[in-house]
């Protein structure tokens, strides 16, 4: 009888341990949400999906990230607030949107700070980029690599912009940004903030003479249909960045953190090339549709807006370092 009782107790203990083991194993599987405001098919959204798949692969399925595209979890300003508060796990946002919360990233939103795509990546992947990412810690954010978000250029309906002087008196739509407004004003044009969804009609009806964006947006928005002149001044090229809340980051062990970091680098390397390819395809499409693309003397434009840099003395060290990488 005693032997039967011992056997039964042993079985109960073993069952309990098995159940506990299963519970521990289940607890080790972390599930997170990632907010993305672009639609499926966009290279940056596809890059987020690749990141999610790579995280699953590199962590052996212990970390799972669901990507919510098309701003399902809110616009960029909203998701930044959620990341800072720890109520959202991951979000991909543009540094232009992040600058109002984390001032340090604002250096990347200044006009003409990048002389080429190669220069931009040397900056982002070097000391300046590392310092900016490190600074995000005080906002309860972890930065996971910079992503490509295109280069903004001017385009117009009637008179092409071939020099800075050509902009005098033009009404140019810009984002609601102090830097963008000041830049256009210094170039002699009248900055006209306007909601993105209203720009096509604004160009078509002459409310504005021009606007500014990258080739992808110029093409997918249909703006090329009413504004046929595109000038390659590349005035702004603020990168995107993948953020993780500190609350979510602290749930990861060291191996998982290393895996997530590696996944972000691998996915962003792919996304950078994919976005450049999409930019080239979009340029080819608008040129085939009749748009004219003009090269300009960028130094002339930069010189016209140089007083903007004096308005942001906190960026001087960054800007000096960036110049050495040109």
C-alpha positions as CSV (number, residue, x, y, z in Angstrom):
1,X,0.0,0.0,0.0
2,X,2.8,2.4,1.0
3,X,4.6,1.6,-2.4
4,X,1.4,2.5,-4.3
5,X,1.1,5.8,-2.4
6,X,4.7,6.7,-3.2
7,X,4.2,5.8,-6.8
8,X,1.1,7.9,-7.0
9,X,2.8,10.9,-5.3
10,X,5.8,10.5,-7.7
11,X,3.4,10.6,-10.7
12,X,1.6,13.7,-9.3
13,X,5.0,15.5,-8.8
14,X,6.1,14.6,-12.3
15,X,2.9,15.8,-13.8
16,X,3.2,19.0,-11.8
17,X,6.8,19.5,-13.0
18,X,5.7,18.8,-16.6
19,X,2.9,21.3,-16.3
20,X,5.2,23.9,-14.7
21,X,7.7,23.3,-17.5
22,X,5.1,24.0,-20.1
23,X,4.0,27.1,-18.3
24,X,7.6,28.4,-18.2
25,X,8.1,27.6,-21.8
26,X,4.9,29.4,-22.7
27,X,6.0,32.4,-20.6
28,X,9.3,32.5,-22.6
29,X,7.4,33.3,-25.8
30,X,7.1,37.0,-26.0
31,X,4.5,38.6,-28.3
32,X,4.8,42.2,-29.4
33,X,3.1,44.7,-31.7
34,X,4.8,46.9,-34.3
35,X,3.1,50.0,-35.7
36,X,3.8,51.0,-39.4
37,X,1.9,53.8,-41.1
38,X,2.7,52.7,-44.7
39,X,0.6,50.2,-46.7
40,X,1.5,46.7,-47.6
41,X,3.8,46.6,-50.6
42,X,5.8,49.7,-49.7
43,X,9.5,48.7,-49.3
44,X,9.5,50.0,-45.7
45,X,6.5,48.0,-44.7
46,X,8.0,44.9,-46.4
47,X,11.2,45.6,-44.4
48,X,9.2,45.6,-41.2
49,X,7.7,42.2,-42.1
50,X,11.2,40.9,-42.9
51,X,12.4,42.2,-39.5
52,X,9.5,40.3,-37.8
53,X,10.4,37.1,-39.6
54,X,14.1,37.4,-38.9
55,X,13.4,38.0,-35.2
56,X,11.3,34.8,-35.0
57,X,14.0,32.9,-36.8
58,X,16.9,34.3,-34.8
59,X,15.2,33.8,-31.4
60,X,14.0,30.3,-32.1
61,X,10.4,31.5,-32.0
62,X,10.7,32.9,-28.5
63,X,10.0,36.5,-29.7
64,X,7.1,37.1,-32.0
65,X,6.3,40.5,-33.6
66,X,3.0,41.3,-35.4
67,X,3.3,44.1,-37.9
68,X,0.2,46.4,-38.1
69,X,0.5,48.4,-41.3
70,X,-1.6,51.2,-42.8
71,X,-1.6,53.2,-39.5
72,X,-3.9,50.7,-37.8
73,X,-2.3,51.6,-34.4
74,X,-2.3,55.3,-35.0
75,X,-0.3,58.0,-36.9
76,X,3.4,58.6,-36.3
77,X,2.8,61.2,-33.5
78,X,0.5,58.9,-31.7
79,X,2.7,55.8,-31.9
80,X,5.7,57.8,-30.7
81,X,3.7,58.8,-27.6
82,X,2.7,55.2,-27.1
83,X,6.3,54.0,-27.4
84,X,7.5,56.6,-24.8
85,X,4.7,55.6,-22.5
86,X,5.4,51.9,-22.9
87,X,1.9,51.1,-24.2
88,X,3.2,50.1,-27.6
89,X,6.2,47.7,-28.2
90,X,7.7,48.7,-31.6
91,X,7.0,51.5,-34.2
92,X,8.7,52.6,-37.3
93,X,8.6,56.4,-37.7
94,X,10.3,59.2,-39.6
95,X,12.9,61.3,-37.7
96,X,10.9,64.4,-38.8
97,X,8.0,63.2,-36.6
98,X,10.3,62.1,-33.8
99,X,12.2,65.4,-33.6
100,X,9.4,67.1,-31.7
101,X,9.9,64.5,-28.9
102,X,13.6,63.7,-29.2
103,X,15.4,66.9,-30.2
104,X,18.6,65.1,-31.0
105,X,17.2,63.5,-34.1
106,X,16.3,66.9,-35.4
107,X,19.9,67.3,-36.9
108,X,18.8,64.9,-39.6
109,X,15.9,67.1,-40.6
110,X,18.0,70.1,-41.4
111,X,18.3,71.0,-45.1
112,X,21.2,69.9,-47.3
113,X,23.1,68.1,-44.4
114,X,23.6,65.0,-46.6
115,X,25.6,65.4,-49.8
116,X,24.8,61.9,-51.1
117,X,23.1,58.7,-50.1
118,X,26.6,57.2,-49.3
119,X,27.4,60.2,-47.1
120,X,24.1,59.8,-45.3
121,X,24.8,56.1,-44.4
122,X,28.3,57.0,-43.2
123,X,26.7,59.5,-40.8
124,X,23.8,57.2,-39.7
125,X,26.0,54.1,-39.2
126,X,28.8,56.0,-37.6
127,X,29.5,58.1,-34.4
128,X,26.7,60.6,-35.1
129,X,24.1,58.0,-35.6
130,X,25.2,56.0,-32.6
131,X,25.1,59.2,-30.4
132,X,21.6,60.0,-31.6
133,X,20.4,56.5,-30.9
134,X,22.0,56.5,-27.5
135,X,20.2,59.8,-26.6
136,X,16.8,58.1,-27.1
137,X,17.2,56.2,-23.8
138,X,16.2,59.2,-21.8
139,X,12.8,59.2,-23.7
140,X,12.3,55.5,-22.7
141,X,13.0,54.4,-26.3
142,X,15.5,52.0,-27.9
143,X,16.6,52.9,-31.4
144,X,17.1,49.9,-33.8
145,X,18.9,51.1,-36.9
146,X,18.0,53.9,-39.3
147,X,15.9,53.1,-42.4
148,X,15.7,54.7,-45.8
149,X,12.8,57.2,-46.3
150,X,13.8,58.9,-49.5
151,X,15.2,62.3,-50.5
152,X,12.9,65.3,-50.8
153,X,13.1,67.5,-53.9
154,X,11.0,70.4,-55.3
155,X,8.6,70.0,-58.2
156,X,6.5,72.6,-59.9
157,X,3.6,73.1,-62.3
158,X,4.8,75.7,-64.8
159,X,8.2,77.3,-64.3
160,X,11.0,74.8,-63.6
161,X,13.4,75.3,-60.8
162,X,16.9,75.2,-62.3
163,X,18.5,77.6,-59.7
164,X,17.7,79.0,-56.3
165,X,16.8,82.3,-58.0
166,X,14.0,80.6,-59.9
167,X,12.1,80.0,-56.6
168,X,11.6,83.7,-56.0
169,X,7.9,84.5,-55.5
170,X,6.7,80.9,-55.9
171,X,4.1,79.4,-53.5
172,X,5.5,76.1,-52.4
173,X,3.6,73.6,-50.3
174,X,5.5,72.3,-47.3
175,X,4.9,70.2,-44.3
176,X,3.9,72.0,-41.1
177,X,7.5,72.2,-40.0
178,X,9.5,75.2,-38.7
179,X,12.6,74.1,-40.6
180,X,10.8,73.5,-43.9
181,X,8.9,76.8,-43.7
182,X,12.1,78.7,-42.9
183,X,14.1,76.9,-45.7
184,X,11.5,77.8,-48.4
185,X,11.3,81.4,-47.2
186,X,15.1,81.8,-47.3
187,X,15.0,80.5,-50.9
188,X,12.8,83.4,-51.8
189,X,9.5,81.4,-52.1
190,X,6.4,81.6,-50.0
191,X,6.1,78.5,-47.8
192,X,2.5,77.2,-47.8
193,X,1.7,74.5,-45.3
194,X,-1.0,72.2,-46.5
195,X,-2.4,68.8,-45.7
196,X,-0.9,66.1,-47.9
197,X,-4.3,65.0,-49.2
198,X,-5.0,68.5,-50.5
199,X,-1.8,69.0,-52.5
200,X,-3.0,67.5,-55.8
201,X,-5.9,69.9,-56.0
202,X,-3.7,72.7,-54.8
203,X,-1.3,72.1,-57.6
204,X,-4.0,71.6,-60.2
205,X,-5.9,74.8,-59.3
206,X,-2.8,77.0,-58.8
207,X,-3.3,77.5,-55.1
208,X,0.4,76.5,-55.0
209,X,3.0,76.6,-57.7
210,X,4.9,73.6,-56.4
211,X,5.5,71.1,-53.7
212,X,8.3,68.9,-52.5
213,X,8.8,65.1,-51.8
214,X,10.6,62.1,-53.0
215,X,10.1,60.3,-56.3
216,X,8.0,57.5,-54.8
217,X,5.5,60.0,-53.3
218,X,5.6,62.2,-56.4
219,X,4.6,59.2,-58.4
220,X,2.1,57.3,-56.2
221,X,0.3,60.5,-55.3
222,X,-0.3,61.4,-58.9
223,X,1.4,64.8,-58.4
224,X,3.5,64.2,-61.5
225,X,0.3,64.5,-63.6
226,X,-0.1,68.2,-62.7
227,X,3.5,69.2,-61.8
228,X,5.8,68.1,-64.6
229,X,9.0,69.7,-63.5
230,X,11.1,67.9,-60.9
231,X,14.4,69.4,-59.6
232,X,17.1,67.3,-57.9
233,X,18.1,69.5,-55.1
234,X,17.7,66.8,-52.4
235,X,17.1,69.5,-49.7
236,X,16.0,67.0,-47.0
237,X,16.6,63.3,-46.6
238,X,15.5,62.6,-43.0
239,X,15.8,58.8,-42.3
240,X,13.2,56.7,-40.6
241,X,14.0,54.7,-37.5
242,X,12.7,51.6,-35.8
243,X,11.9,52.2,-32.2
244,X,11.3,49.8,-29.3
245,X,9.8,50.9,-26.0
246,X,12.1,50.4,-23.0
247,X,9.3,48.4,-21.3
248,X,9.3,45.9,-24.1
249,X,13.1,45.9,-24.4
250,X,13.6,45.1,-20.8
251,X,11.5,41.9,-21.2
252,X,14.2,40.5,-23.5
253,X,17.2,38.6,-22.3
254,X,20.7,39.4,-23.6
255,X,20.5,36.8,-26.4
256,X,17.1,38.0,-27.5
257,X,18.3,41.6,-27.6
258,X,21.3,40.6,-29.7
259,X,19.0,38.7,-32.1
260,X,16.6,41.6,-32.4
261,X,19.4,44.0,-33.1
262,X,20.9,41.7,-35.7
263,X,17.5,41.3,-37.3
264,X,17.0,45.0,-37.5
265,X,20.4,45.5,-39.3
266,X,19.8,42.7,-41.8
267,X,16.2,43.9,-42.6
268,X,17.3,47.6,-42.9
269,X,20.1,46.7,-45.2
270,X,17.6,45.0,-47.5
271,X,15.1,47.9,-47.1
272,X,17.6,50.6,-48.0
273,X,18.3,48.9,-51.3
274,X,14.6,48.1,-52.0
275,X,13.7,51.7,-51.3
276,X,16.4,53.0,-53.7
277,X,15.2,50.6,-56.3
278,X,11.6,51.8,-55.8
279,X,12.8,55.4,-56.1
280,X,14.5,54.6,-59.4
281,X,11.4,52.8,-60.7
282,X,9.2,55.7,-59.8
283,X,11.6,58.1,-61.5
284,X,11.5,56.0,-64.7
285,X,7.7,55.9,-64.5
286,X,7.2,59.7,-64.2
287,X,9.8,60.4,-66.9
288,X,8.0,58.0,-69.2
289,X,4.8,60.0,-68.4
290,X,6.4,63.2,-69.5
291,X,7.9,64.7,-66.4
292,X,11.2,66.6,-66.8
293,X,14.0,66.0,-64.2
294,X,16.6,68.8,-63.7
295,X,20.0,68.7,-62.0
296,X,20.8,71.8,-60.0
297,X,23.8,73.3,-58.2
298,X,23.0,72.1,-54.7
299,X,25.7,74.3,-53.1
300,X,23.9,77.4,-54.3
301,X,20.7,76.3,-52.5
302,X,22.7,75.3,-49.4
303,X,24.3,78.7,-49.2
304,X,21.0,80.4,-49.4
305,X,19.7,78.7,-46.3
306,X,22.9,78.5,-44.2
307,X,21.5,80.8,-41.5
308,X,19.2,77.9,-40.5
309,X,22.2,76.1,-39.0
310,X,22.9,79.0,-36.7
311,X,19.3,78.7,-35.3
312,X,20.2,75.2,-33.9
313,X,23.5,75.6,-32.0
314,X,22.9,72.3,-30.2
315,X,23.7,70.5,-33.5
316,X,27.0,72.1,-34.2
317,X,29.1,69.2,-33.0
318,X,27.1,66.8,-35.0
319,X,27.2,69.0,-38.1
320,X,31.0,69.4,-37.8
321,X,31.4,65.6,-37.6
322,X,29.1,65.1,-40.6
323,X,31.2,67.4,-42.7
324,X,34.3,65.3,-42.1
325,X,32.4,62.3,-43.6
326,X,31.5,64.0,-46.9
